[in-house]
Amino acid sequence: MPKNQFQRMVFALFTVLITVHAYILYSLFFVNSSVLMQVNGTNNVIEAVSKQGGIYMLGNYAPIWLVAVVEFVLAFTLENVLGSPLSFKIALKHFNPMKTNPLIFETVIIAATVAIMCPAMSFLAAFLYYPYYEGFNFLHLLENWFRLVCYNLPFAFFSQTLFIQPLVRKVFKMIFCGKSAKEKSEYIEETAA
């Protein structure tokens, strides 16, 4: 899809922008909702976050917009430096894009990206959201990392494969590729009639 460095950066920007927001919602409303509500004595996740003064990050409570910005910067950097280049190399190592169905080739790239990005971002999240008030323990950090990978990997694979990447590819094609020859001919026939 992306043909040059600028297009790769734009593609990564769209992907990370959607993915970060999806993960924040997933983490707050599905993974941590019961703990947040129980600790803060509320029946609503938004009330719980508001009551505690934000999201716990790096030993302090940060507003949700700051959490989104930090995660976006980390994910965008990691995607451009590690995720995207390695996933494409992995796909090329096992499949020839000229002989492989494009859907299969794109799915392999998505799976490879998830296999790289999910453990890497989960490791960064284990540091960001570590309970520093309990003191630091490296084994506890590894336990948190493993737990986050177990939670995030299925969500990452299915959300990227079924929702995020198809949406990003559609938007990307609309911006950079314009209409296909078939769409152009259909448009000409419709306007001529």
N, CA and C atoms as an extended XYZ file, in Angstrom:
579
Properties=species:S:1:pos:R:3:atomname:S:1:resname:S:1:resid:I:1 pbc="F F F"
N         0.810       -1.202        0.000 N   MET     1
C         0.000        0.000        0.000 CA  MET     1
C         0.859        1.275        0.000 C   MET     1
N         1.492        1.655        1.125 N   PRO     2
C         2.325        2.857        1.088 CA  PRO     2
C         3.527        2.651        0.161 C   PRO     2
N         3.803        3.663       -0.661 N   LYS     3
C         4.843        3.517       -1.665 CA  LYS     3
C         6.139        4.246       -1.304 C   LYS     3
N         6.080        5.189       -0.377 N   ASN     4
C         7.283        5.921        0.012 CA  ASN     4
C         7.250        6.188        1.521 C   ASN     4
N         8.319        6.813        2.009 N   GLN     5
C         8.438        7.045        3.454 CA  GLN     5
C         7.314        7.932        3.986 C   GLN     5
N         6.956        8.975        3.249 N   PHE     6
C         5.873        9.853        3.686 CA  PHE     6
C         4.566        9.082        3.828 C   PHE     6
N         4.244        8.266        2.827 N   GLN     7
C         3.016        7.477        2.877 CA  GLN     7
C         3.049        6.463        4.023 C   GLN     7
N         4.214        5.861        4.284 N   ARG     8
C         4.335        4.936        5.418 CA  ARG     8
C         4.076        5.642        6.736 C   ARG     8
N         4.577        6.871        6.852 N   MET     9
C         4.370        7.647        8.085 CA  MET     9
C         2.885        8.011        8.255 C   MET     9
N         2.235        8.382        7.158 N   VAL    10
C         0.810        8.718        7.218 CA  VAL    10
C        -0.005        7.474        7.568 C   VAL    10
N         0.338        6.346        6.952 N   PHE    11
C        -0.344        5.088        7.246 CA  PHE    11
C        -0.185        4.735        8.727 C   PHE    11
N         1.033        4.857        9.245 N   ALA    12
C         1.290        4.589       10.669 CA  ALA    12
C         0.535        5.574       11.545 C   ALA    12
N         0.466        6.825       11.128 N   LEU    13
C        -0.264        7.846       11.892 CA  LEU    13
C        -1.730        7.468       12.037 C   LEU    13
N        -2.372        7.108       10.934 N   PHE    14
C        -3.781        6.697       10.990 CA  PHE    14
C        -3.960        5.464       11.880 C   PHE    14
N        -3.093        4.476       11.678 N   THR    15
C        -3.191        3.234       12.442 CA  THR    15
C        -3.039        3.487       13.933 C   THR    15
N        -2.007        4.213       14.304 N   VAL    16
C        -1.730        4.454       15.725 CA  VAL    16
C        -2.805        5.342       16.348 C   VAL    16
N        -3.278        6.317       15.601 N   LEU    17
C        -4.326        7.202       16.132 CA  LEU    17
C        -5.572        6.412       16.536 C   LEU    17
N        -5.999        5.497       15.687 N   ILE    18
C        -7.169        4.677       15.997 CA  ILE    18
C        -6.840        3.655       17.083 C   ILE    18
N        -5.672        3.021       16.976 N   THR    19
C        -5.303        1.950       17.908 CA  THR    19
C        -5.162        2.453       19.338 C   THR    19
N        -4.520        3.597       19.533 N   VAL    20
C        -4.331        4.127       20.895 CA  VAL    20
C        -5.675        4.384       21.561 C   VAL    20
N        -6.588        5.000       20.837 N   HIS    21
C        -7.909        5.260       21.423 CA  HIS    21
C        -8.657        3.956       21.721 C   HIS    21
N        -8.535        2.992       20.822 N   ALA    22
C        -9.190        1.696       21.055 CA  ALA    22
C        -8.626        1.017       22.296 C   ALA    22
N        -7.309        1.083       22.470 N   TYR    23
C        -6.691        0.442       23.644 CA  TYR    23
C        -7.035        1.142       24.943 C   TYR    23
N        -7.116        2.451       24.917 N   ILE    24
C        -7.496        3.169       26.136 CA  ILE    24
C        -8.910        2.769       26.537 C   ILE    24
N        -9.814        2.738       25.584 N   LEU    25
C       -11.188        2.313       25.888 CA  LEU    25
C       -11.222        0.859       26.365 C   LEU    25
N       -10.496       -0.001       25.670 N   TYR    26
C       -10.443       -1.413       26.042 CA  TYR    26
C        -9.897       -1.583       27.461 C   TYR    26
N        -8.795       -0.898       27.774 N   SER    27
C        -8.186       -1.026       29.098 CA  SER    27
C        -9.091       -0.498       30.199 C   SER    27
N        -9.705        0.642       29.952 N   LEU    28
C       -10.557        1.249       30.984 CA  LEU    28
C       -11.875        0.505       31.175 C   LEU    28
N       -12.548        0.201       30.074 N   PHE    29
C       -13.909       -0.319       30.174 CA  PHE    29
C       -14.005       -1.843       30.249 C   PHE    29
N       -12.987       -2.562       29.798 N   PHE    30
C       -13.091       -4.017       29.823 CA  PHE    30
C       -12.111       -4.667       30.789 C   PHE    30
N       -10.853       -4.230       30.759 N   VAL    31
C        -9.836       -4.887       31.578 CA  VAL    31
C        -9.865       -4.394       33.022 C   VAL    31
N        -9.936       -3.084       33.224 N   ASN    32
C        -9.785       -2.515       34.563 CA  ASN    32
C       -11.048       -1.900       35.144 C   ASN    32
N       -12.167       -2.024       34.498 N   SER    33
C       -13.370       -1.320       34.949 CA  SER    33
C       -13.809       -1.725       36.342 C   SER    33
N       -13.852       -3.008       36.645 N   SER    34
C       -14.344       -3.443       37.960 CA  SER    34
C       -13.430       -2.965       39.078 C   SER    34
N       -12.125       -3.004       38.864 N   VAL    35
C       -11.187       -2.530       39.889 CA  VAL    35
C       -11.338       -1.028       40.090 C   VAL    35
N       -11.414       -0.273       38.996 N   LEU    36
C       -11.576        1.177       39.098 CA  LEU    36
C       -12.846        1.547       39.861 C   LEU    36
N       -13.945        0.897       39.528 N   MET    37
C       -15.211        1.216       40.189 CA  MET    37
C       -15.204        0.778       41.648 C   MET    37
N       -14.624       -0.369       41.939 N   GLN    38
C       -14.584       -0.870       43.306 CA  GLN    38
C       -13.711        0.018       44.196 C   GLN    38
N       -12.525        0.375       43.731 N   VAL    39
C       -11.606        1.194       44.526 CA  VAL    39
C       -12.188        2.585       44.786 C   VAL    39
N       -12.892        3.138       43.801 N   ASN    40
C       -13.419        4.490       43.925 CA  ASN    40
C       -14.867        4.540       44.396 C   ASN    40
N       -15.479        3.385       44.617 N   GLY    41
C       -16.848        3.336       45.117 CA  GLY    41
C       -17.871        3.956       44.193 C   GLY    41
N       -17.721        3.687       42.899 N   THR    42
C       -18.675        4.226       41.922 CA  THR    42
C       -19.273        3.090       41.106 C   THR    42
N       -20.308        3.420       40.361 N   ASN    43
C       -20.944        2.448       39.467 CA  ASN    43
C       -20.647        2.746       38.006 C   ASN    43
N       -19.716        3.664       37.753 N   ASN    44
C       -19.429        4.120       36.408 CA  ASN    44
C       -17.923        4.322       36.264 C   ASN    44
N       -17.352        3.887       35.166 N   VAL    45
C       -15.905        4.004       34.942 CA  VAL    45
C       -15.486        5.466       34.840 C   VAL    45
N       -16.251        6.257       34.109 N   ILE    46
C       -15.917        7.676       33.945 CA  ILE    46
C       -15.916        8.380       35.299 C   ILE    46
N       -16.909        8.092       36.139 N   GLU    47
C       -16.935        8.672       37.491 CA  GLU    47
C       -15.722        8.226       38.297 C   GLU    47
N       -15.339        6.955       38.173 N   ALA    48
C       -14.193        6.426       38.910 CA  ALA    48
C       -12.911        7.142       38.495 C   ALA    48
N       -12.711        7.331       37.202 N   VAL    49
C       -11.515        8.029       36.710 CA  VAL    49
C       -11.525        9.473       37.182 C   VAL    49
N       -12.678       10.100       37.118 N   SER    50
C       -12.804       11.492       37.569 CA  SER    50
C       -12.547       11.612       39.072 C   SER    50
N       -13.092       10.685       39.835 N   LYS    51
C       -12.944       10.718       41.292 CA  LYS    51
C       -11.493       10.548       41.726 C   LYS    51
N       -10.751        9.709       41.030 N   GLN    52
C        -9.360        9.500       41.423 CA  GLN    52
C        -8.419       10.529       40.799 C   GLN    52
N        -8.936       11.418       39.973 N   GLY    53
C        -8.127       12.498       39.424 CA  GLY    53
C        -7.401       12.157       38.138 C   GLY    53
N        -7.847       11.139       37.439 N   GLY    54
C        -7.240       10.759       36.166 CA  GLY    54
C        -6.835        9.302       36.143 C   GLY    54
N        -5.924        8.983       35.240 N   ILE    55
C        -5.418        7.622       35.070 CA  ILE    55
C        -4.053        7.546       35.751 C   ILE    55
N        -3.847        6.494       36.531 N   TYR    56
C        -2.565        6.311       37.209 CA  TYR    56
C        -1.485        5.994       36.179 C   TYR    56
N        -0.450        6.859       36.119 N   MET    57
C         0.631        6.665       35.164 CA  MET    57
C         1.920        7.231       35.751 C   MET    57
N         2.974        6.412       35.768 N   LEU    58
C         4.289        6.810       36.275 CA  LEU    58
C         4.239        7.368       37.697 C   LEU    58
N         3.406        6.762       38.527 N   GLY    59
C         3.346        7.134       39.933 CA  GLY    59
C         2.460        8.320       40.255 C   GLY    59
N         1.802        8.891       39.258 N   ASN    60
C         0.907       10.035       39.454 CA  ASN    60
C        -0.387        9.798       38.694 C   ASN    60
N        -1.360       10.657       38.956 N   TYR    61
C        -2.603       10.592       38.197 CA  TYR    61
C        -2.560       11.645       37.101 C   TYR    61
N        -2.771       11.194       35.880 N   ALA    62
C        -2.687       12.065       34.707 CA  ALA    62
C        -4.052       12.131       34.033 C   ALA    62
N        -4.364       13.288       33.435 N   PRO    63
C        -5.622       13.365       32.668 CA  PRO    63
C        -5.578       12.409       31.486 C   PRO    63
N        -6.727       11.967       31.074 N   ILE    64
C        -6.798       10.951       30.022 CA  ILE    64
C        -6.192       11.442       28.711 C   ILE    64
N        -6.291       12.728       28.417 N   TRP    65
C        -5.694       13.258       27.190 CA  TRP    65
C        -4.177       13.115       27.217 C   TRP    65
N        -3.557       13.285       28.396 N   LEU    66
C        -2.114       13.125       28.507 CA  LEU    66
C        -1.710       11.661       28.315 C   LEU    66
N        -2.508       10.761       28.858 N   VAL    67
C        -2.268        9.330       28.666 CA  VAL    67
C        -2.316        9.004       27.174 C   VAL    67
N        -3.307        9.541       26.468 N   ALA    68
C        -3.435        9.299       25.026 CA  ALA    68
C        -2.235        9.866       24.269 C   ALA    68
N        -1.771       11.049       24.638 N   VAL    69
C        -0.622       11.663       23.954 CA  VAL    69
C         0.646       10.837       24.187 C   VAL    69
N         0.892       10.437       25.427 N   VAL    70
C         2.087        9.637       25.743 CA  VAL    70
C         2.054        8.313       24.994 C   VAL    70
N         0.918        7.625       25.038 N   GLU    71
C         0.817        6.346       24.337 CA  GLU    71
C         0.937        6.528       22.823 C   GLU    71
N         0.371        7.608       22.299 N   PHE    72
C         0.466        7.863       20.859 CA  PHE    72
C         1.920        8.062       20.438 C   PHE    72
N         2.657        8.902       21.165 N   VAL    73
C         4.054        9.174       20.812 CA  VAL    73
C         4.883        7.887       20.870 C   VAL    73
N         4.694        7.110       21.929 N   LEU    74
C         5.440        5.852       22.062 CA  LEU    74
C         5.082        4.865       20.945 C   LEU    74
N         3.785        4.700       20.695 N   ALA    75
C         3.345        3.740       19.676 CA  ALA    75
C         3.748        4.183       18.268 C   ALA    75
N         3.625        5.469       17.967 N   PHE    76
C         3.992        5.974       16.641 CA  PHE    76
C         5.482        5.786       16.387 C   PHE    76
N         6.292        6.090       17.386 N   THR    77
C         7.739        5.912       17.260 CA  THR    77
C         8.089        4.442       17.076 C   THR    77
N         7.522        3.597       17.923 N   LEU    78
C         7.804        2.166       17.855 CA  LEU    78
C         7.324        1.559       16.532 C   LEU    78
N         6.176        1.990       16.053 N   GLU    79
C         5.639        1.481       14.780 CA  GLU    79
C         6.560        1.826       13.620 C   GLU    79
N         7.078        3.053       13.597 N   ASN    80
C         7.930        3.483       12.491 CA  ASN    80
C         9.350        2.934       12.575 C   ASN    80
N         9.843        2.740       13.779 N   VAL    81
C        11.212        2.265       13.944 CA  VAL    81
C        11.301        0.745       13.891 C   VAL    81
N        10.331        0.076       14.493 N   LEU    82
C        10.425       -1.367       14.663 CA  LEU    82
C         9.290       -2.136       13.980 C   LEU    82
N         8.056       -1.817       14.306 N   GLY    83
C         6.900       -2.613       13.878 CA  GLY    83
C         6.724       -2.736       12.379 C   GLY    83
N         6.616       -1.626       11.698 N   SER    84
C         6.345       -1.650       10.266 CA  SER    84
C         7.504       -2.236        9.450 C   SER    84
N         8.744       -1.782        9.669 N   PRO    85
C         9.834       -2.358        8.863 CA  PRO    85
C        10.031       -3.862        9.087 C   PRO    85
N         9.988       -4.298       10.338 N   LEU    86
C        10.207       -5.723       10.620 CA  LEU    86
C         9.064       -6.600       10.117 C   LEU    86
N         7.835       -6.134       10.275 N   SER    87
C         6.701       -6.956        9.837 CA  SER    87
C         6.723       -7.172        8.331 C   SER    87
N         7.104       -6.142        7.591 N   PHE    88
C         7.175       -6.294        6.136 CA  PHE    88
C         8.295       -7.257        5.752 C   PHE    88
N         9.432       -7.176        6.447 N   LYS    89
C        10.545       -8.094        6.168 CA  LYS    89
C        10.151       -9.541        6.492 C   LYS    89
N         9.425       -9.728        7.582 N   ILE    90
C         8.971      -11.069        7.955 CA  ILE    90
C         8.027      -11.619        6.882 C   ILE    90
N         7.101      -10.782        6.432 N   ALA    91
C         6.158      -11.222        5.396 CA  ALA    91
C         6.893      -11.570        4.099 C   ALA    91
N         7.863      -10.738        3.722 N   LEU    92
C         8.622      -11.003        2.492 CA  LEU    92
C         9.480      -12.258        2.597 C   LEU    92
N         9.912      -12.568        3.809 N   LYS    93
C        10.741      -13.759        4.008 CA  LYS    93
C         9.947      -15.041        3.728 C   LYS    93
N         8.654      -15.022        3.985 N   HIS    94
C         7.835      -16.229        3.856 CA  HIS    94
C         6.902      -16.243        2.647 C   HIS    94
N         6.617      -15.062        2.098 N   PHE    95
C         5.664      -14.987        0.977 CA  PHE    95
C         6.193      -14.051       -0.100 C   PHE    95
N         5.891      -14.389       -1.335 N   ASN    96
C         6.204      -13.536       -2.469 CA  ASN    96
C         4.949      -12.699       -2.756 C   ASN    96
N         5.028      -11.375       -2.620 N   PRO    97
C         3.823      -10.555       -2.825 CA  PRO    97
C         3.270      -10.626       -4.252 C   PRO    97
N         4.113      -10.995       -5.217 N   MET    98
C         3.646      -11.093       -6.603 CA  MET    98
C         2.848      -12.370       -6.844 C   MET    98
N         3.106      -13.408       -6.046 N   LYS    99
C         2.443      -14.693       -6.240 CA  LYS    99
C         1.400      -14.991       -5.170 C   LYS    99
N         1.347      -14.174       -4.123 N   THR   100
C         0.442      -14.418       -3.000 CA  THR   100
C        -0.782      -13.530       -3.116 C   THR   100
N        -1.923      -14.077       -2.775 N   ASN   101
C        -3.155      -13.299       -2.730 CA  ASN   101
C        -2.921      -12.074       -1.836 C   ASN   101
N        -3.279      -10.865       -2.293 N   PRO   102
C        -3.037       -9.656       -1.490 CA  PRO   102
C        -3.670       -9.708       -0.093 C   PRO   102
N        -4.821      -10.338        0.021 N   LEU   103
C        -5.477      -10.443        1.326 CA  LEU   103
C        -4.626      -11.274        2.298 C   LEU   103
N        -4.064      -12.362        1.799 N   ILE   104
C        -3.206      -13.209        2.634 CA  ILE   104
C        -1.932      -12.457        3.007 C   ILE   104
N        -1.326      -11.781        2.035 N   PHE   105
C        -0.092      -11.046        2.300 CA  PHE   105
C        -0.331       -9.935        3.324 C   PHE   105
N        -1.424       -9.190        3.186 N   GLU   106
C        -1.743       -8.122        4.148 CA  GLU   106
C        -2.034       -8.701        5.532 C   GLU   106
N        -2.695       -9.838        5.595 N   THR   107
C        -2.981      -10.469        6.882 CA  THR   107
C        -1.699      -10.925        7.567 C   THR   107
N        -0.750      -11.428        6.783 N   VAL   108
C         0.550      -11.826        7.353 CA  VAL   108
C         1.271      -10.599        7.904 C   VAL   108
N         1.231       -9.489        7.191 N   ILE   109
C         1.861       -8.260        7.680 CA  ILE   109
C         1.192       -7.803        8.974 C   ILE   109
N        -0.139       -7.853        9.020 N   ILE   110
C        -0.868       -7.458       10.231 CA  ILE   110
C        -0.485       -8.360       11.397 C   ILE   110
N        -0.476       -9.671       11.167 N   ALA   111
C        -0.129      -10.617       12.237 CA  ALA   111
C         1.300      -10.392       12.723 C   ALA   111
N         2.217      -10.150       11.817 N   ALA   112
C         3.606       -9.894       12.215 CA  ALA   112
C         3.722       -8.583       12.991 C   ALA   112
N         3.000       -7.573       12.554 N   THR   113
C         3.017       -6.294       13.278 CA  THR   113
C         2.472       -6.467       14.684 C   THR   113
N         1.376       -7.190       14.822 N   VAL   114
C         0.804       -7.449       16.147 CA  VAL   114
C         1.792       -8.236       17.009 C   VAL   114
N         2.451       -9.223       16.420 N   ALA   115
C         3.408      -10.040       17.170 CA  ALA   115
C         4.602       -9.215       17.658 C   ALA   115
N         4.920       -8.148       16.960 N   ILE   116
C         6.022       -7.266       17.375 CA  ILE   116
C         5.526       -6.177       18.323 C   ILE   116
N         4.462       -5.493       17.919 N   MET   117
C         4.005       -4.309       18.652 CA  MET   117
C         3.334       -4.628       19.975 C   MET   117
N         2.569       -5.714       20.036 N   CYS   118
C         1.839       -6.012       21.268 CA  CYS   118
C         2.773       -6.274       22.449 C   CYS   118
N         3.761       -7.154       22.331 N   PRO   119
C         4.669       -7.327       23.476 CA  PRO   119
C         5.485       -6.062       23.790 C   PRO   119
N         5.892       -5.330       22.739 N   ALA   120
C         6.685       -4.117       22.966 CA  ALA   120
C         5.874       -3.040       23.679 C   ALA   120
N         4.669       -2.776       23.194 N   MET   121
C         3.831       -1.753       23.837 CA  MET   121
C         3.351       -2.217       25.215 C   MET   121
N         3.109       -3.507       25.372 N   SER   122
C         2.716       -4.022       26.687 CA  SER   122
C         3.854       -3.853       27.692 C   SER   122
N         5.098       -4.004       27.231 N   PHE   123
C         6.242       -3.798       28.114 CA  PHE   123
C         6.331       -2.332       28.534 C   PHE   123
N         6.140       -1.423       27.580 N   LEU   124
C         6.135        0.005       27.922 CA  LEU   124
C         4.978        0.322       28.869 C   LEU   124
N         3.815       -0.281       28.633 N   ALA   125
C         2.662       -0.059       29.511 CA  ALA   125
C         2.919       -0.608       30.907 C   ALA   125
N         3.646       -1.725       30.994 N   ALA   126
C         3.983       -2.279       32.308 CA  ALA   126
C         4.812       -1.281       33.109 C   ALA   126
N         5.687       -0.526       32.440 N   PHE   127
C         6.453        0.532       33.112 CA  PHE   127
C         5.573        1.740       33.429 C   PHE   127
N         4.771        2.166       32.435 N   LEU   128
C         3.940        3.365       32.625 CA  LEU   128
C         2.944        3.202       33.764 C   LEU   128
N         2.318        2.043       33.853 N   TYR   129
C         1.221        1.842       34.808 CA  TYR   129
C         1.618        0.953       35.982 C   TYR   129
N         2.912        0.794       36.205 N   TYR   130
C         3.390       -0.012       37.326 CA  TYR   130
C         2.975        0.656       38.644 C   TYR   130
N         2.547       -0.127       39.645 N   PRO   131
C         2.156        0.470       40.938 CA  PRO   131
C         3.395        0.871       41.755 C   PRO   131
N         3.981        2.005       41.404 N   TYR   132
C         5.213        2.457       42.048 CA  TYR   132
C         5.024        2.737       43.537 C   TYR   132
N         3.801        2.987       43.970 N   TYR   133
C         3.540        3.234       45.392 CA  TYR   133
C         3.840        1.998       46.243 C   TYR   133
N         3.910        0.823       45.629 N   GLU   134
C         4.244       -0.411       46.353 CA  GLU   134
C         5.745       -0.664       46.379 C   GLU   134
N         6.536        0.185       45.726 N   GLY   135
C         7.965       -0.071       45.552 CA  GLY   135
C         8.162       -0.833       44.257 C   GLY   135
N         9.395       -0.812       43.754 N   PHE   136
C         9.657       -1.453       42.458 CA  PHE   136
C        10.238       -2.844       42.655 C   PHE   136
N         9.697       -3.814       41.911 N   ASN   137
C        10.185       -5.179       41.926 CA  ASN   137
C        10.204       -5.660       40.476 C   ASN   137
N        11.383       -6.052       39.996 N   PHE   138
C        11.522       -6.448       38.597 CA  PHE   138
C        10.643       -7.652       38.248 C   PHE   138
N        10.530       -8.620       39.157 N   LEU   139
C         9.675       -9.786       38.887 CA  LEU   139
C         8.205       -9.388       38.784 C   LEU   139
N         7.797       -8.421       39.595 N   HIS   140
C         6.414       -7.923       39.520 CA  HIS   140
C         6.186       -7.206       38.190 C   HIS   140
N         7.206       -6.486       37.714 N   LEU   141
C         7.121       -5.831       36.411 CA  LEU   141
C         6.945       -6.877       35.311 C   LEU   141
N         7.727       -7.961       35.345 N   LEU   142
C         7.593       -9.023       34.354 CA  LEU   142
C         6.227       -9.693       34.423 C   LEU   142
N         5.724       -9.873       35.641 N   GLU   143
C         4.385      -10.449       35.808 CA  GLU   143
C         3.332       -9.546       35.177 C   GLU   143
N         3.439       -8.239       35.422 N   ASN   144
C         2.496       -7.283       34.819 CA  ASN   144
C         2.605       -7.291       33.299 C   ASN   144
N         3.842       -7.380       32.792 N   TRP   145
C         4.045       -7.412       31.352 CA  TRP   145
C         3.386       -8.647       30.740 C   TRP   145
N         3.614       -9.807       31.332 N   PHE   146
C         3.026      -11.040       30.821 CA  PHE   146
C         1.494      -10.967       30.861 C   PHE   146
N         0.940      -10.436       31.942 N   ARG   147
C        -0.507      -10.294       32.066 CA  ARG   147
C        -1.053       -9.373       30.978 C   ARG   147
N        -0.369       -8.255       30.736 N   LEU   148
C        -0.811       -7.323       29.704 CA  LEU   148
C        -0.753       -7.948       28.310 C   LEU   148
N         0.290       -8.714       28.037 N   VAL   149
C         0.374       -9.387       26.731 CA  VAL   149
C        -0.791      -10.361       26.572 C   VAL   149
N        -1.101      -11.099       27.638 N   CYS   150
C        -2.222      -12.057       27.567 CA  CYS   150
C        -3.552      -11.355       27.330 C   CYS   150
N        -3.755      -10.193       27.952 N   TYR   151
C        -4.984       -9.422       27.717 CA  TYR   151
C        -5.004       -8.798       26.325 C   TYR   151
N        -3.873       -8.228       25.919 N   ASN   152
C        -3.849       -7.397       24.720 CA  ASN   152
C        -3.698       -8.157       23.410 C   ASN   152
N        -3.017       -9.290       23.416 N   LEU   153
C        -2.742       -9.987       22.161 CA  LEU   153
C        -4.010      -10.394       21.394 C   LEU   153
N        -4.989      -11.036       22.029 N   PRO   154
C        -6.200      -11.364       21.261 CA  PRO   154
C        -6.927      -10.115       20.759 C   PRO   154
N        -7.025       -9.102       21.626 N   PHE   155
C        -7.682       -7.863       21.211 CA  PHE   155
C        -6.931       -7.216       20.058 C   PHE   155
N        -5.603       -7.196       20.149 N   ALA   156
C        -4.788       -6.574       19.101 CA  ALA   156
C        -4.984       -7.286       17.770 C   ALA   156
N        -4.899       -8.599       17.780 N   PHE   157
C        -5.013       -9.332       16.520 CA  PHE   157
C        -6.380       -9.136       15.875 C   PHE   157
N        -7.437       -9.341       16.641 N   PHE   158
C        -8.777       -9.267       16.043 CA  PHE   158
C        -9.179       -7.834       15.700 C   PHE   158
N        -8.826       -6.866       16.539 N   SER   159
C        -9.194       -5.484       16.210 CA  SER   159
C        -8.416       -4.994       14.986 C   SER   159
N        -7.126       -5.348       14.898 N   GLN   160
C        -6.334       -4.926       13.737 CA  GLN   160
C        -6.803       -5.632       12.459 C   GLN   160
N        -7.064       -6.916       12.562 N   THR   161
C        -7.436       -7.689       11.378 CA  THR   161
C        -8.840       -7.360       10.873 C   THR   161
N        -9.782       -7.216       11.792 N   LEU   162
C       -11.180       -7.088       11.388 CA  LEU   162
C       -11.710       -5.656       11.319 C   LEU   162
N       -11.048       -4.717       12.003 N   PHE   163
C       -11.607       -3.374       12.064 CA  PHE   163
C       -10.597       -2.290       11.682 C   PHE   163
N        -9.507       -2.199       12.428 N   ILE   164
C        -8.607       -1.054       12.290 CA  ILE   164
C        -7.913       -1.035       10.928 C   ILE   164
N        -7.250       -2.121       10.549 N   GLN   165
C        -6.525       -2.118        9.276 CA  GLN   165
C        -7.445       -1.978        8.062 C   GLN   165
N        -8.595       -2.659        8.005 N   PRO   166
C        -9.478       -2.397        6.859 CA  PRO   166
C        -9.921       -0.933        6.770 C   PRO   166
N       -10.212       -0.312        7.925 N   LEU   167
C       -10.605        1.102        7.923 CA  LEU   167
C        -9.451        1.991        7.474 C   LEU   167
N        -8.271        1.762        8.023 N   VAL   168
C        -7.103        2.574        7.661 CA  VAL   168
C        -6.777        2.403        6.175 C   VAL   168
N        -6.840        1.183        5.677 N   ARG   169
C        -6.539        0.946        4.261 CA  ARG   169
C        -7.557        1.650        3.356 C   ARG   169
N        -8.815        1.639        3.762 N   LYS   170
C        -9.852        2.311        2.961 CA  LYS   170
C        -9.613        3.831        2.932 C   LYS   170
N        -9.350        4.418        4.091 N   VAL   171
C        -9.080        5.857        4.161 CA  VAL   171
C        -7.807        6.189        3.384 C   VAL   171
N        -6.789        5.373        3.561 N   PHE   172
C        -5.518        5.590        2.860 CA  PHE   172
C        -5.720        5.555        1.345 C   PHE   172
N        -6.471        4.571        0.864 N   LYS   173
C        -6.728        4.469       -0.577 CA  LYS   173
C        -7.509        5.679       -1.080 C   LYS   173
N        -8.467        6.160       -0.279 N   MET   174
C        -9.238        7.329       -0.684 CA  MET   174
C        -8.335        8.559       -0.822 C   MET   174
N        -7.370        8.686        0.063 N   ILE   175
C        -6.493        9.856        0.046 CA  ILE   175
C        -5.424        9.752       -1.036 C   ILE   175
N        -4.748        8.619       -1.114 N   PHE   176
C        -3.574        8.503       -1.970 CA  PHE   176
C        -3.819        7.833       -3.314 C   PHE   176
N        -4.823        7.009       -3.421 N   CYS   177
C        -4.999        6.253       -4.668 CA  CYS   177
C        -6.132        6.778       -5.527 C   CYS   177
N        -7.008        7.547       -4.962 N   GLY   178
C        -8.134        8.031       -5.742 CA  GLY   178
C        -9.079        6.894       -6.107 C   GLY   178
N        -9.859        7.110       -7.120 N   LYS   179
C       -10.827        6.095       -7.534 CA  LYS   179
C       -10.158        5.059       -8.434 C   LYS   179
N       -10.661        3.836       -8.345 N   SER   180
C       -10.156        2.772       -9.217 CA  SER   180
C       -10.695        2.976      -10.626 C   SER   180
N       -10.111        2.271      -11.556 N   ALA   181
C       -10.541        2.376      -12.955 CA  ALA   181
C       -12.003        1.968      -13.092 C   ALA   181
N       -12.414        0.933      -12.354 N   LYS   182
C       -13.802        0.470      -12.413 CA  LYS   182
C       -14.748        1.554      -11.896 C   LYS   182
N       -14.383        2.175      -10.757 N   GLU   183
C       -15.229        3.235      -10.200 CA  GLU   183
C       -15.319        4.424      -11.156 C   GLU   183
N       -14.197        4.747      -11.792 N   LYS   184
C       -14.194        5.863      -12.736 CA  LYS   184
C       -15.099        5.570      -13.928 C   LYS   184
N       -15.015        4.337      -14.457 N   SER   185
C       -15.858        4.001      -15.612 CA  SER   185
C       -17.334        3.980      -15.225 C   SER   185
N       -17.657        3.481      -14.024 N   GLU   186
C       -19.047        3.487      -13.552 CA  GLU   186
C       -19.550        4.917      -13.392 C   GLU   186
N       -18.715        5.793      -12.871 N   TYR   187
C       -19.089        7.193      -12.684 CA  TYR   187
C       -19.347        7.856      -14.042 C   TYR   187
N       -18.505        7.574      -15.014 N   ILE   188
C       -18.674        8.140      -16.357 CA  ILE   188
C       -19.966        7.646      -16.977 C   ILE   188
N       -20.251        6.344      -16.842 N   GLU   189
C       -21.492        5.804      -17.396 CA  GLU   189
C       -22.721        6.401      -16.713 C   GLU   189
N       -22.652        6.606      -15.386 N   GLU   190
C       -23.787        7.182      -14.667 CA  GLU   190
C       -24.036        8.625      -15.089 C   GLU   190
N       -22.975        9.390      -15.214 N   THR   191
C       -23.144       10.808      -15.571 CA  THR   191
C       -23.528       10.984      -17.033 C   THR   191
N       -23.125       10.052      -17.897 N   ALA   192
C       -23.464       10.136      -19.315 CA  ALA   192
C       -24.926        9.802      -19.568 C   ALA   192
N       -25.528        9.000      -18.704 N   ALA   193
C       -26.916        8.551      -18.927 CA  ALA   193
C       -27.928        9.612      -18.640 C   ALA   193
